[in-house]
Amino acid sequence: MHTVAILVLDHVVPFDMAAPLEVFGRTRLPDGRRPYRTRVCAPSPQVRTEGFALHVEWGLEALAEADTVVVPGCSEQAPAPHPEALRALRAAAAAGTRIASVCVGAFVLAEAGLLDGLRATTHWAAAAELARRYPLVDVQPDVLYVDNGQLLTSAGAAASMDLCLHMIRRDLGSAVAADAARMSVMPLEREGGQAQFIVHEHPPVPQGSTLQPVLDWIEDHLAHEITLKAMANRAGMSERTFSRRFREQTGSTPLQWVLRARARRAQYLLENTDHPVERIAHQAGFGSPTAFRERFRRVVGTTPQSYRTAFQGRSTAPQDRGGVQT
């Protein structure tokens, strides 16, 4: 039987802990046997969460006996990871144990030095901080999970279910994984990744920026052709100077900015109108439906139609395909 140890630390996020506990715990083989045994473990017998305390039966010795270790995320109030927990994770990794993180649990793996030189993901809202704090980690902010073989990371809490199903499929094949997905009322593979949930805000522009009039003009003319020359002329600069100033002030190239603005306009129209894709392609300035589908998928991580199905009728702006294996 495959043992899954779920390492919980103070201020653990309950959903991050419960999702792998449930997905692995409910998995069944065709003959009804349970292929996984789950153990919740911690550095101390009691773990605090935001709303309750957990009495934990297993200590850190469970990591040495586990085939897979899962590290859930902790809230912002959590202290630095327990040194003994970090040592136990390093020892488990050195022994060849498979180790996975849920959401901001990636910060614990990074603090242990386990993600150095590897691709990893976390919740999209924490990705920039993970990259800043641990520059040796290649952060992939748009995917649902990253599989490096022994080390795996998942995005926000619900993405832990995608990662668990992926590990079950790796261990036991697609049929068992598909049955586990049905038990969780989840698709075995979700369309798109984190990008479809990210709020696609533009990078902040410094107050009083000389580019603000140009940026306002771009927003007002998205349905029309917008060239680098036209933007530079609007700003009264040469194309070379404009491109340099634009990157300095926004962190983006002018054409990347336009593409992102068009994707945001298309997202709004897909959510709030019943306009056909052909019309939205024109309204957002993509030129043709084919170009619209290709470029929208590049930015948002899913097709316009799939995005509309998932998000139409929502009153706020939305918060890629999912897994990356290396």
N, C-alpha and C positions, 0 to 999 in steps of 0.2 A: 504494500500500500504506500502511496506517495504522500509524504507528510508536508503540509503547507503551514509554516509558522508565520503568524501575523504579528509583527513587532509594533506594539503601541507605546507611545511616549506621552508625557503629560500634555494636555490640551489637544489630544487626538481629535480629528474630525470624525464624528460617529459614522457618517455615510461612507467615508473612505475605508473605515475598518469593516463595516457591515457588508459592503458589496462583495469583496473577495470571499468573506466568510460564507455568504449565502451561495454565491455562484459555484465555488468549489464544493461546498457542503451538500448541494443538491444534485451534483453530477452523478449520473448512474451509467453503468455499462449495460449492454443489451440484455445481459442475464440478471440485471437488477442489483449487482454488487456495487458498492461505493469504491471508486478508485482513489479517492483523496480522504485524508484525515487532516482536519484543521485544528491548530492550536493557537490560542491567543497568548502572547508572552510579553513580558515587560521587565525593565530593570528592577522594579519593586512590586510588591503584591497589590498595591493600589495605584490606580492611574486616574487623574482628574481630567474631566472634560468640561466644556462650557456649561453643561446643564446637570451633570451627575458624576458620580465616581464609579469606577470599574474595579471589581475585585478580580485579579488576574491569577490564574492557577499556575501558569508556567513562567519560569524565569528565563534568563538569557541562555541557559544551557540548551533550551529548545532549538536555538539557531544551529547549534552544532549537530543536532540530530535530524534537521529538516532537509528535505530535497529541494524545497522552494521557500524563500523568505519574501514576504510582502511587507513593505513599509508604507503605511498610510500617511497622509499629510496631517499637519498640526496647524492650529489657528495662529493668528499673529501674536497672541498673548503667550505663546509657548516659549519656554527658556531655550537656551542652546541645547542641542542634542546631548544626552547623557554620555559621558566619555566611555563608560563601560559598554554601552550599546554600540558606539562607533567601533570599539575594539572587537566586539562580537561580530559585527558586520564584516569587518576586514578579515577576520579569521574564517568566517563562512565563505567569503569570496575566494580566499586563498585555497580553501578545500574544494572549490569547484561547485559550490551550491548556487543554484539559480536564484537571483535576487531581482525583485521588481519593486517599483515605487508607484504610489498612487498620488496624482496631483502634486502638491508641494512637498510630498515625501521625497521628491527628487533632491531637495535641498539637503536632506539627511545623507543620501548616498553621495552627493557632491562633497559634503563636509567630511565624509569618511575617505574621500579621495578615490572613490570607485568609478567615477564618471570621467576622470581626466583623460582627454584624448578621444572621448567617445561622443556619439550623437545622443541627445537626450531631449525629452520634452517635459513640460509641466503645464499647469493651467495658463492659458494665454495671458491673463492679467499679471502673472508672476514671471513670465519668460524673460523679460528685460532685466529684472533683478537677478534672476539665476545667472544670466550671461554676465552681468556686471560683477557679481560677487565671485563667480568661479569662471574666470576667462579661459581656462583650459578645457571647458566643456563646450561642445558644439551644439548649442541650443536650437532646436527645431520647433518654432512656436505654433506651426499651423497643422500639426498632425495629431491624431488621437493617441498613438503610441509609437514607441521606437523599440525595436528588438535588435539588440547587439549580440544575441546568442545567450550568454550567461547573464548579462545585465539588461534589464528592460525598464522602461519608464512609460507612464501614461499621463494623459492630460487631466483635465478637471474630473471630478468625482465619477460622473457617469461613464467616462472613458475607461475607468478601471474595469468595467464590465466587458468592454471591447477587448481589453488586454487579457483578462482572465479567459475569455472564450478563445482568444488566439493561442494562449498557452495550452488550453485543453485540447485544441485541435492539433497543436504540435505534439502533445503527449499521446493522444488517443485516437486521432483521426477526425475527419469532418463529421461523420455520422454521430459520434458521441457529443461533439461540440454543438452540432445543430440541435440535438435534444436538450442540451444544457441551455442553449439560447431560447428554446421554446419555454422551458421552465421559468426563465427570467423574463419572458415576454419581450424578448430582444431579437432584432435581426442578427444573424451570424456575422454579417458585415454591414456596416452603415455606409451610406453614400456620403462622401465628403469627409472633412475632418474639422478641426477647430476653426478654420478660417470662416466657415459659414456662421459661427457664433460670435466672432470678434466684432466689436464696434469699430468700424473702419474710419476712425477719425484721422484727419490730416495731422502731421506733426505740428506742434505749436509754432507760430510765427512770432518773433519778438515784437513787443508793442512798438508802434510807430514805424514798423518795417516799410521800407520804400517799395516793397513788393505787394503790399496789401491791395492797392487799386488793381493791379494785374490779376491777383487771385480772385477778387470779386468779379472782374470781367470774365475770367475763365468760368466761374460758376454760372454766370448769366448767359454764356454762349456754348454750353456743352453740346447742344444739338447741332452745332455747326462745326466745320473743320477748324481745328486749332493747330497751327503750326508753330514751331520754335521761332520762326521769323516773325510771325504775327505777334507773339508774346513779347519778343525782344523789342519790336517797334513800339508796342504799347508802353513798354517801360522806358523807351528812349535810350536803349543801349544796343551795342553790337550783340550778335548771338553768342559769341564767346564770353563776353563780360556778363551777359544776362545768365547764362548757364552756370558760371562760377558763383555769381551772387546768389542765385536761386539755391544751389546746393549748400552754400554757406549759411543761408538763413532758414532753410526748411529741412535740410538733411536728405533731400530727394532731388531727382532730376526733374525738369519741367514736364517731360512727357510721362514720367511715372506718376507725377502729381495729377495730370489730366486723366490718366487711366484710372487711378483710384477714385477721382471725383466722379467719373462716369459710372464706375461700378457702384458707388454709393447712390447715385441718382437711380440706377437700375434697380437696386435693392428696394428703395423706397417705392418705386412704381410697381414692382412685383408684389410687394406687401399690401399696397393700398389701392390698387386698381385692378380691373379685369382686362386691361389692354392686352392684345395678343403680343407675342414675343417680337414679331416683326415691327410693330409700332413702338415698343419700348426700345428696341435697338436703334430706331431713328431718334426717339426723344432723348436718349442718353448719348447720342453721337457716335455710336459704334459703326455706322455705315451700312452694314448688312447683318442679317440674322446669323450668318455663319461666323463672321468676325465677333459678333456679340457673344455667342455661345463659347467660343474659344477663349476670348479675353476675360469674360466673366468667370469662367472656370479657373483661369490662371490666378485671378485675384481672390475669389471667394471659395474655391475648392470644390464646387459642385455646379451642376447645370442650372440655368435659369428656371427650368420647369421644376426641378427637384427643390430648388430654393423656395419657389412660390408655394409648393405643396406643404413645405415645412413651416413657412413663416407667414403666409397670407392671413390678414386679419389682425396681426399684432399691431399695437398702437405705438410701440417704440422701435428704435433702430435695432438691428440684430447685434446681438453680441458678436487640413486638407485631407485627397482621400487619405484616410485615416492612418494606417500603419506604415512605418518605415522600418525596413529590415536591412541590416548591414552585416 
